[in-house]
Amino acid sequence: MAARKVVVVGGGLIGLSIARALAQRGSNDVLVLERGLLASGGTGKSSGIVRAHYGVPSIAKLSWNSVPTMEALGAEIGFRQVGYSVIVGDDNAEALEANIAMQQGIGIEAEMIDVDRLARMWPLMETSDVSAASFEPRGGFADATQLALHFGRVARDHGARIRQNTPVARILTSGDKATGVELTSGEVIEADDVIVASGWWSKQLLGDLGLDFPCDAYRSELLIVDAGQPLPDLPVVSDLVSLQYCRVEGAGQFLVGNSDHDAAENKFVDPDHYSNVASDTTVEKYAGKVMHRFPGFPDPSVTHTYAGVYDVPPDWNPVIQPLAAVQGLTLAAGFAGHGFKMSPAVGDLVADLLLEGDSTDPDIPASDFRLERFAEGRLLTSPHPYVGAGEMR
Ligand SMILES: Cc1cc2nc3c(=O)[nH]c(=O)nc-3n(C[C@H](O)[C@H](O)[C@H](O)COP(=O)(O)OP(=O)(O)OC[C@H]3O[C@@H](n4cnc5c(N)ncnc54)[C@H](O)[C@@H]3O)c2cc1C
């Protein structure tokens, strides 16, 4: 029997992980088309944080199922398993406990810790306004670009092909079936399956077919702060009191990102034309938060700033689905700011959906990730959301 021809549009973490999973499981005609260079979209800007701390069980489980891949690759992807903590004030203490209980219930290694233990782990941290904290020992951070390139290498080793600088102009259909893609060069590539893993740009590719994928491009600004002294291996922190997240970046430097998704500086933007530096207002605001939380830094200074763009559906959760409306067309996009940590398991899930017809993990029901949920008003949201932190957790 002739092999099924699969075209994956997008050479970021998600497209490459899908290509890797399909090729590893015997699909021997997989082609990835990337309009620029591999990992040049959201992937190249990722903070690379690894954690399973989510309020939506299926999202937490996708992240948890990805941890062994991070651990197995270790230094190859710069994985530093420093652990991950969430710290909250009074307003979020109950939600934190409920989320940790849910995570433990599905097998995730995470626990509540008392503030004294947090202070011992994090000697430079101000903890007087922290009411409750959790710790996930297998969390940490890694290099998203290296993980994407790893997926690309494995996919190629198993026979997949990758073409860079190859923009797809449109998806081709015949009746209600996808038949391939047309490149901006005019070249037509036929396929039995077209998988759209094009981040924010997926919206346009689907829109051309009359399919509505509600997804905004959300700009997020990051600061690199020099602490003024070498930093030991400190756990990654999601600080839901000050609404920031922080991790060590190299020797003595510190990466600081925003967890305040209502903040005015976080605007919906054109993802092909946005400022790659943080505004003065952001620098001032973030620096104030850092100095409040880490008064132990002897001589902090901002060394540089940059910005990236999240692909954000209305509930900040992805669509991962062979679409009902067009046979042979699968969408895997809308990972907002959390696609890195779950990318290994997302590739496996798409392979399950295409090769087995369903998810093989009962904690990850495929129905959670349907496109139709937006039109039906049945958003995928956490039962225990955090005050002020939007839908990110
Ligand atoms: C600033 C920032 C920080 C983040 N931090 C974290 C974090 O700490 N932890 C975490 O888990 N996640 C994080 N994320 C999210 C994570 O990085 C993304 O969810 C993930 O990288 C998305 O991968 P992707 O493959 O879906 O999209 P992308 O990496 O954007 O890949 C899509 C690719 O499709 C290509 N493409 C688009 N249109 C076409 C076309 N027509 N033809 C061919 N190719 C096309 C693009 O060029 C792009 O390379 C962060 C993201 C950002 C922006």
The ligand as an ORCA input file, in Angstrom:
! r2SCAN-3c Opt
* xyz 0 1
  C       8.334     35.218     24.987
  C       7.857     33.804     25.082
  C       8.151     33.067     26.228
  C       7.669     31.753     26.329
  N       8.016     31.019     27.413
  C       7.587     29.743     27.542
  C       7.951     28.958     28.645
  O       8.683     29.404     29.537
  N       7.499     27.684     28.704
  C       6.669     27.154     27.756
  O       6.245     26.009     27.883
  N       6.331     27.869     26.664
  C       6.768     29.146     26.540
  N       6.425     29.890     25.463
  C       5.522     29.310     24.477
  C       6.231     28.393     23.510
  O       7.494     28.882     23.202
  C       5.366     28.283     22.265
  O       4.058     27.867     22.618
  C       5.916     27.292     21.271
  O       7.255     27.560     20.966
  C       5.082     27.388     20.010
  O       5.575     26.513     19.056
  P       4.800     26.419     17.675
  O       5.518     25.429     16.878
  O       3.339     26.235     17.932
  O       4.879     27.877     17.064
  P       6.105     28.641     16.386
  O       7.369     28.427     17.102
  O       5.651     30.054     16.213
  O       6.219     27.904     15.009
  C       5.331     28.124     13.954
  C       6.171     28.149     12.714
  O       5.317     28.208     11.581
  C       5.984     28.950     10.596
  N       4.995     29.402      9.624
  C       4.014     30.313      9.814
  N       3.297     30.461      8.703
  C       3.821     29.625      7.785
  C       3.519     29.347      6.423
  N       2.499     29.960      5.793
  N       4.273     28.439      5.766
  C       5.307     27.792      6.394
  N       5.637     28.047      7.676
  C       4.901     28.938      8.364
  C       6.622     30.093     11.383
  O       7.676     30.687     10.674
  C       7.067     29.377     12.650
  O       8.419     28.954     12.588
  C       6.896     31.195     25.295
  C       6.630     31.925     24.143
  C       7.116     33.217     24.029
  C       6.819     33.996     22.783
*
